[in-house]
Amino acid sequence: MRFYNPAKWFKQLRYLLLVIPLLSACSSGYKLVRSGRTDYSINKEIAADSTIIKTYLPYKTKMDVEMNRVIGHSAMLMSKKSSDTLPESLLSNFFADAVMQQALKIDPAIDFAMPSTKGGLRVDLPKGEVTVSHVFELMPFENQLIIFTLKGSDVQRLLDFIAAANGQPVARLKMKISNKKSADIWINGEQFDVAKSYRVLTTDYNSGGGDNTQGFENPVDKKVLGLKVRDALLNYVKETEAAGKVINSKLDGRITKD
């Protein structure tokens, strides 16, 4: 943080007040009588610059090879539209479960997770081959995973936020949405107790109020995992493939609506 010295500031201001009139008095008398500008449109009719292409092409070639690398397979198309409009979707369940599984390797005492909002899931995940590029397109952000310990009252605020948003990607959480409020809440197999504290997996973006997320303003404690959401997804897809399995997301009624 930078601090300013008031006495020094006033001294500089007084100097400027003395100098500006002198500069004006010494003016040459020149003044702008005409100006002009030209617009240069950027469109497909502009010829490619071969020099620029030669510069970036080797890097692009290497990037394309890496991004097009197949790292897994999905048994079904997982739709962003369904994620955006429904309380629960194949895409949101896959996303939350994959991130949760990877985070549990670092800290097995997580109660439940909301590792993104619906807005953070950017595209469909296709049926068939899943490439590195697919995961980057699904999660293009550098969001970091953090575990927050929250009082039950703050968890309630988070759950009501999820309900008001017609659901969010969650794991180890089961709840109903009733009149845009959370109801019949179960966390990691146990009924929610507002008198308890819970350890919630989320991101620096969500916890900072991104997409109007509520509940993380006054945590009891927080723990940065040193794992990005995208890296968790990449690891999950690769490990599923290495185990000879395909990604097979399911709807399990984790968020329902009256």
C-alpha positions as CSV (number, residue, x, y, z in Angstrom):
1,M,0.0,0.0,0.0
2,R,1.3,3.4,-0.9
3,F,1.0,6.4,1.6
4,Y,1.1,10.1,0.7
5,N,2.7,12.9,2.7
6,P,0.1,15.8,2.9
7,A,2.8,18.5,3.4
8,K,4.7,17.3,0.4
9,W,1.5,17.1,-1.7
10,F,0.6,20.7,-0.9
11,K,4.1,21.9,-1.7
12,Q,3.8,20.2,-5.1
13,L,0.4,21.8,-5.7
14,R,1.7,25.3,-4.8
15,Y,4.6,24.8,-7.3
16,L,2.1,23.8,-10.1
17,L,-0.1,26.8,-9.4
18,L,3.0,29.1,-9.8
19,V,4.4,27.3,-12.9
20,I,1.2,26.8,-15.0
21,P,0.6,30.6,-15.5
22,L,4.2,31.1,-16.5
23,L,3.9,28.3,-19.1
24,S,0.8,29.9,-20.4
25,A,2.5,33.3,-20.7
26,C,5.3,31.6,-22.7
27,S,2.9,29.9,-25.1
28,S,3.9,30.1,-28.8
29,G,0.4,30.9,-29.8
30,Y,0.0,27.7,-31.9
31,K,-3.4,26.1,-31.8
32,L,-5.0,23.1,-33.5
33,V,-7.0,24.1,-36.5
34,R,-7.7,20.7,-38.1
35,S,-7.4,17.0,-37.2
36,G,-8.1,13.9,-39.2
37,R,-8.3,10.1,-38.6
38,T,-8.4,7.0,-40.7
39,D,-10.2,3.8,-39.7
40,Y,-8.5,0.5,-40.6
41,S,-11.1,-2.3,-40.6
42,I,-9.9,-5.7,-39.5
43,N,-11.7,-8.4,-41.5
44,K,-11.2,-11.5,-43.6
45,E,-10.2,-9.5,-46.6
46,I,-6.9,-8.4,-45.0
47,A,-4.1,-10.6,-46.3
48,A,-2.3,-12.8,-43.7
49,D,1.1,-11.6,-42.6
50,S,3.5,-14.5,-43.5
51,T,6.1,-13.2,-41.0
52,I,3.7,-13.4,-38.1
53,I,2.5,-16.8,-39.2
54,K,6.1,-18.1,-39.3
55,T,6.7,-16.8,-35.8
56,Y,3.7,-18.4,-34.1
57,L,3.2,-21.5,-36.2
58,P,5.7,-23.8,-34.4
59,Y,4.1,-23.0,-31.1
60,K,0.6,-23.4,-32.5
61,T,1.5,-26.8,-33.9
62,K,2.8,-28.0,-30.5
63,M,-0.3,-26.6,-28.8
64,D,-2.7,-28.3,-31.2
65,V,-1.0,-31.7,-30.6
66,E,-1.4,-31.3,-26.8
67,M,-4.9,-29.9,-26.9
68,N,-6.2,-32.6,-29.3
69,R,-4.8,-35.4,-27.2
70,V,-7.5,-37.9,-26.2
71,I,-7.4,-38.5,-22.4
72,G,-10.7,-40.3,-21.8
73,H,-14.1,-41.4,-23.1
74,S,-17.6,-40.4,-22.1
75,A,-20.6,-42.7,-22.3
76,M,-23.0,-39.9,-23.1
77,L,-23.3,-36.3,-24.1
78,M,-23.5,-34.0,-21.0
79,S,-25.5,-30.9,-21.9
80,K,-24.7,-27.3,-20.7
81,K,-28.3,-26.3,-21.5
82,S,-29.6,-28.9,-19.0
83,S,-27.1,-27.7,-16.4
84,D,-28.2,-24.1,-16.9
85,T,-31.9,-24.8,-16.7
86,L,-32.4,-27.9,-14.4
87,P,-31.8,-28.3,-10.6
88,E,-29.6,-31.3,-11.4
89,S,-27.9,-32.4,-14.6
90,L,-25.4,-35.0,-15.9
91,L,-22.9,-32.3,-16.5
92,S,-23.1,-30.6,-13.1
93,N,-23.0,-34.0,-11.3
94,F,-19.9,-35.1,-13.3
95,F,-18.2,-31.8,-12.7
96,A,-18.8,-31.8,-8.9
97,D,-18.1,-35.5,-8.4
98,A,-14.8,-35.4,-10.3
99,V,-13.5,-32.4,-8.5
100,M,-14.6,-33.7,-5.1
101,Q,-12.9,-37.1,-5.7
102,Q,-9.6,-35.4,-6.5
103,A,-9.9,-33.0,-3.5
104,L,-10.6,-35.9,-1.1
105,K,-7.2,-37.3,-1.9
106,I,-5.7,-34.2,-0.3
107,D,-8.2,-33.8,2.5
108,P,-10.6,-36.6,3.2
109,A,-12.6,-34.6,5.8
110,I,-14.6,-32.5,3.3
111,D,-18.4,-32.6,4.1
112,F,-19.7,-31.4,0.8
113,A,-18.7,-29.4,-2.3
114,M,-19.9,-26.7,-4.6
115,P,-16.9,-26.4,-6.9
116,S,-18.5,-24.1,-9.4
117,T,-21.7,-22.3,-10.2
118,K,-23.7,-23.1,-13.3
119,G,-22.1,-20.2,-15.1
120,G,-18.7,-21.7,-14.6
121,L,-19.6,-24.7,-16.8
122,R,-19.0,-23.3,-20.2
123,V,-19.7,-26.0,-22.8
124,D,-21.1,-29.5,-23.3
125,L,-18.9,-32.5,-22.7
126,P,-19.3,-34.7,-25.7
127,K,-20.1,-38.4,-26.0
128,G,-17.1,-40.4,-27.1
129,E,-13.5,-39.1,-27.1
130,V,-12.7,-36.5,-24.5
131,T,-9.6,-34.4,-25.3
132,V,-7.5,-31.9,-23.2
133,S,-9.2,-29.2,-25.2
134,H,-12.7,-30.3,-24.1
135,V,-11.7,-29.9,-20.5
136,F,-10.1,-26.5,-21.1
137,E,-13.3,-25.4,-22.9
138,L,-15.5,-26.7,-20.1
139,M,-13.4,-24.9,-17.4
140,P,-11.3,-22.1,-19.0
141,F,-10.6,-20.4,-15.7
142,E,-7.7,-20.5,-13.3
143,N,-9.9,-21.1,-10.2
144,Q,-8.2,-22.5,-7.1
145,L,-9.9,-25.0,-4.8
146,I,-10.3,-24.0,-1.1
147,I,-12.0,-25.7,1.8
148,F,-14.0,-23.4,4.0
149,T,-15.1,-24.3,7.5
150,L,-18.5,-22.6,7.9
151,K,-20.9,-22.2,10.8
152,G,-24.3,-23.9,10.2
153,S,-26.0,-20.5,9.8
154,D,-23.6,-19.7,6.9
155,V,-24.1,-23.1,5.4
156,Q,-27.8,-22.4,5.5
157,R,-27.2,-19.1,3.6
158,L,-25.2,-21.0,1.0
159,L,-27.9,-23.7,0.6
160,D,-30.6,-21.0,0.2
161,F,-28.4,-19.4,-2.5
162,I,-28.3,-22.8,-4.3
163,A,-32.1,-23.1,-4.0
164,A,-32.7,-19.6,-5.3
165,A,-30.5,-20.3,-8.3
166,N,-32.5,-23.4,-9.1
167,G,-29.6,-25.6,-8.2
168,Q,-25.8,-25.6,-8.6
169,P,-23.1,-28.3,-9.2
170,V,-22.8,-30.0,-5.8
171,A,-21.4,-33.3,-4.3
172,R,-22.2,-35.0,-1.0
173,L,-25.3,-32.8,-0.7
174,K,-28.9,-33.8,-1.1
175,M,-31.7,-31.2,-0.8
176,K,-35.1,-30.1,-2.0
177,I,-36.0,-26.7,-3.4
178,S,-39.3,-25.4,-1.9
179,N,-40.4,-21.9,-2.7
180,K,-36.9,-21.0,-3.7
181,K,-35.6,-22.1,-0.2
182,S,-33.6,-25.2,0.8
183,A,-35.4,-28.0,2.6
184,D,-34.9,-31.6,3.6
185,I,-31.2,-31.2,3.6
186,W,-28.7,-34.1,3.9
187,I,-24.9,-33.6,4.0
188,N,-22.6,-36.6,3.5
189,G,-25.4,-38.9,4.4
190,E,-26.5,-37.1,7.6
191,Q,-29.3,-34.7,8.2
192,F,-28.2,-31.0,8.2
193,D,-27.8,-29.5,11.7
194,V,-27.6,-25.8,11.8
195,A,-25.8,-25.9,15.2
196,K,-22.8,-27.7,13.6
197,S,-19.9,-26.4,11.5
198,Y,-19.2,-28.0,8.1
199,R,-16.2,-28.1,5.8
200,V,-17.2,-27.0,2.3
201,L,-15.1,-27.4,-0.9
202,T,-15.4,-24.4,-3.3
203,T,-13.2,-22.0,-5.2
204,D,-11.6,-18.6,-4.7
205,Y,-14.1,-17.2,-7.3
206,N,-17.2,-18.5,-5.5
207,S,-16.0,-17.7,-2.1
208,G,-15.3,-14.1,-3.2
209,G,-18.9,-13.6,-4.1
210,G,-18.6,-14.6,-7.8
211,D,-22.0,-15.1,-9.4
212,N,-23.5,-13.6,-6.2
213,T,-22.6,-16.7,-4.2
214,Q,-23.5,-16.3,-0.5
215,G,-22.2,-17.8,2.7
216,F,-18.5,-17.6,2.6
217,E,-18.0,-14.1,4.0
218,N,-17.1,-15.1,7.6
219,P,-15.5,-18.5,7.6
220,V,-14.3,-20.2,10.8
221,D,-11.3,-21.4,8.9
222,K,-10.1,-21.9,5.3
223,K,-7.5,-24.2,3.6
224,V,-6.1,-23.6,0.2
225,L,-5.5,-27.0,-1.5
226,G,-3.0,-25.9,-4.1
227,L,-5.1,-27.6,-6.8
228,K,-6.9,-25.9,-9.7
229,V,-10.4,-27.0,-10.7
230,R,-9.3,-27.7,-14.3
231,D,-6.4,-29.8,-13.1
232,A,-8.7,-31.8,-10.9
233,L,-11.0,-32.5,-13.9
234,L,-8.0,-33.5,-16.1
235,N,-6.7,-35.8,-13.4
236,Y,-10.1,-37.5,-13.0
237,V,-10.6,-38.0,-16.7
238,K,-7.1,-39.5,-17.1
239,E,-7.4,-41.8,-14.1
240,T,-10.8,-43.0,-15.3
241,E,-9.3,-43.9,-18.7
242,A,-6.2,-45.5,-17.1
243,A,-8.6,-47.8,-15.1
244,G,-10.2,-48.9,-18.3
245,K,-13.5,-47.1,-17.6
246,V,-15.6,-44.5,-19.4
247,I,-17.1,-41.4,-17.8
248,N,-20.6,-42.4,-16.9
249,S,-22.5,-39.6,-15.0
250,K,-25.9,-40.3,-13.4
251,L,-28.8,-38.4,-12.1
252,D,-29.3,-39.4,-8.4
253,G,-31.8,-36.8,-7.1
254,R,-29.3,-34.8,-5.2
255,I,-31.3,-31.6,-5.9
256,T,-35.0,-31.9,-6.5
257,K,-37.7,-29.3,-6.7
258,D,-41.3,-29.3,-5.3
